């Protein structure tokens, strides 16, 4: 029986993992949200790992509000960098394999083709920079790690683009959606299943992986798909917007390439 700690369990990915966890009888899961285990508190993290006898830690804890990260970078760095450092050090001291969720926003978006795991990151906003710092800490303190970069996560849980579009479609007649960014929407339930693969068979080489649902599109195209899937495309009109203003700059191309070898 392998023991698996899941941090950030109250978020959408943590909840998706919890939903599928019962299907894996050879794995014993412990789910902790930020109230139960604050990853920025080194003393509590160290004590918890010492008493936990874990084989794996899946870190879903993250500060993900891109605009607020730009306004309050210290908050983003506290969770996405310093908190990850605490986990990496605890994993190192207790021989725990770390599976960490990172982001497409570690790239600047200037590449004309999909980003490979070995491409050199160059984040252009505080969120991306804080996530890259977390990646660096993992690489500094650990040899047994999987960094999984993903993009445009959505699910039935929480505040995400998919749920926001559905909510707005019920009250607004027109939605203005940008065509200026391209990426790969990723269902968090699919990512949860992908992560299970690291737990079931320790045959994948340690390192950096990319995972998405594999289809590149703009936010406008994604919004149109959401409305079609929910038979609401005749309820609200979508308007294409080229330069949609946000507080934090976003990469124009954040399509991640998945390796199948």
Secondary structure, DSSP 8 states (H G I E B T S, - for coil): -EEEEEESTTSHHHHHHHHHHTT-TTEEEEEE-TTT--TT-HHHHHHHHHHH--SEEEE------HHHHHH-HHHHHIIIIIIHHHHHHHHHHTT-EEEEEEEGGGS-S--SS-B-TTS-----SHHHHHHHHHHHHHHHH-SSEEEEEE-SEE-SSSS-HHHHHHHHHTT-SEEEEESS-EEE-EEHHHHHHHHHHHHH-TTS-SEEEE---S-EEEHHHHHHHHHHHTT-TTTSEEEEESS---SS---SB--B-----
